[in-house]
Amino acid sequence: VDQETGARVETQEEWALGQSGDNIVGYYEVRTRFTSADGAPYACSGVPHMNQAARYQIHGGISNGMVRIFEDAVQSSDNPCDRRTLAPGPSHAGKVISPNEVHLDEGRRVLQRR
């Protein structure tokens, strides 16, 4: 729940990474859905919910079981409700737990191979 507006907020992340040797390239997408707390429509969409999405192009590497990923570029969805100005953000660091699992950002993000 958004503390300012009371809107219900649901966020999903999906990562698509490729590895060649110690190098990592790919992207991750963040999709967020906001639902009006009182059922009133948002002015920008005319309905009581809105969606935002962004795709971050990334690169990085693995060394001694540690992972570092950098954001190169970001593109947001074409949405009249999404007035954010996005820029590549901070790097993400973590460790390889197994060949199928990586923990990033002090364990706040757990990536699992599917």
C-alpha positions in Angstrom: 0.0 0.0 0.0 1.3 3.4 -1.0 1.8 5.5 2.2 0.8 8.8 0.5 -2.2 7.8 -1.5 -3.4 4.6 0.1 -3.4 2.9 -3.3 -2.7 -0.8 -3.5 0.6 -1.4 -5.3 1.7 -4.7 -6.8 5.2 -5.0 -8.3 6.7 -7.8 -10.4 10.3 -8.1 -11.6 11.4 -10.5 -14.3 15.1 -10.9 -15.2 16.5 -12.3 -18.4 20.2 -12.9 -18.2 22.7 -14.6 -20.4 26.2 -15.6 -19.4 29.3 -16.1 -21.5 32.3 -17.1 -19.4 32.4 -14.5 -16.6 30.3 -11.9 -18.5 26.6 -11.3 -17.9 24.3 -9.4 -20.3 20.5 -9.0 -20.5 17.7 -7.0 -19.0 15.2 -6.9 -16.2 11.6 -5.6 -16.4 9.7 -4.0 -13.5 5.9 -4.0 -13.8 3.8 -2.1 -11.3 0.0 -1.9 -11.0 -1.6 0.7 -8.8 -5.3 0.3 -7.7 -7.1 3.3 -6.3 -7.9 3.0 -2.6 -11.4 4.4 -2.9 -12.3 3.0 -6.3 -12.2 6.4 -8.0 -10.7 6.5 -11.5 -7.3 8.0 -12.1 -7.6 11.2 -14.2 -4.9 9.9 -16.6 -6.6 6.6 -17.4 -10.3 7.1 -16.5 -10.2 3.7 -14.6 -9.4 2.9 -11.0 -6.1 1.3 -11.8 -2.9 2.1 -13.8 0.1 0.2 -14.9 3.7 1.2 -15.2 6.5 -0.8 -16.8 10.3 -0.2 -17.3 13.0 -2.4 -18.9 16.6 -2.0 -17.8 19.4 -3.1 -20.1 22.2 -4.6 -17.9 25.7 -6.0 -18.1 28.0 -7.3 -15.5 30.3 -10.1 -14.4 31.1 -12.9 -12.0 34.3 -13.2 -10.1 35.1 -15.6 -7.3 31.4 -16.4 -6.7 30.5 -12.7 -6.5 28.2 -11.0 -9.0 28.1 -7.3 -10.0 25.5 -6.0 -12.4 25.3 -2.5 -13.9 22.3 -0.8 -15.5 23.1 0.6 -18.9 19.8 2.0 -20.2 16.2 2.1 -19.2 13.0 2.4 -21.3 9.6 3.0 -19.8 6.2 2.0 -21.2 4.3 4.4 -23.4 1.6 5.3 -20.8 -0.1 8.6 -20.1 -0.2 7.8 -16.4 3.5 7.2 -16.2 5.2 10.6 -15.8 8.4 9.3 -14.3 11.8 10.4 -15.6 13.9 7.2 -15.5 17.6 6.8 -15.6 19.9 3.8 -15.1 20.2 3.3 -11.4 22.8 1.8 -9.1 24.7 -1.3 -9.6 23.6 -4.6 -8.1 26.0 -6.8 -6.2 25.6 -10.2 -4.7 26.8 -13.8 -4.7 26.2 -17.0 -6.5 24.4 -19.5 -4.2 24.3 -22.3 -6.7 24.4 -22.7 -10.5 20.7 -21.9 -10.5 20.4 -19.2 -7.8 21.9 -15.7 -7.2 21.2 -13.4 -4.3 21.5 -9.7 -5.1 21.3 -6.5 -3.1 22.0 -8.1 0.3 19.4 -10.9 -0.4 16.6 -8.5 -1.3 16.5 -10.0 -4.8 16.7 -13.7 -5.3 17.2 -14.8 -8.9 16.4 -18.4 -9.8 17.0 -20.0 -13.2 13.8 -21.3 -14.8 
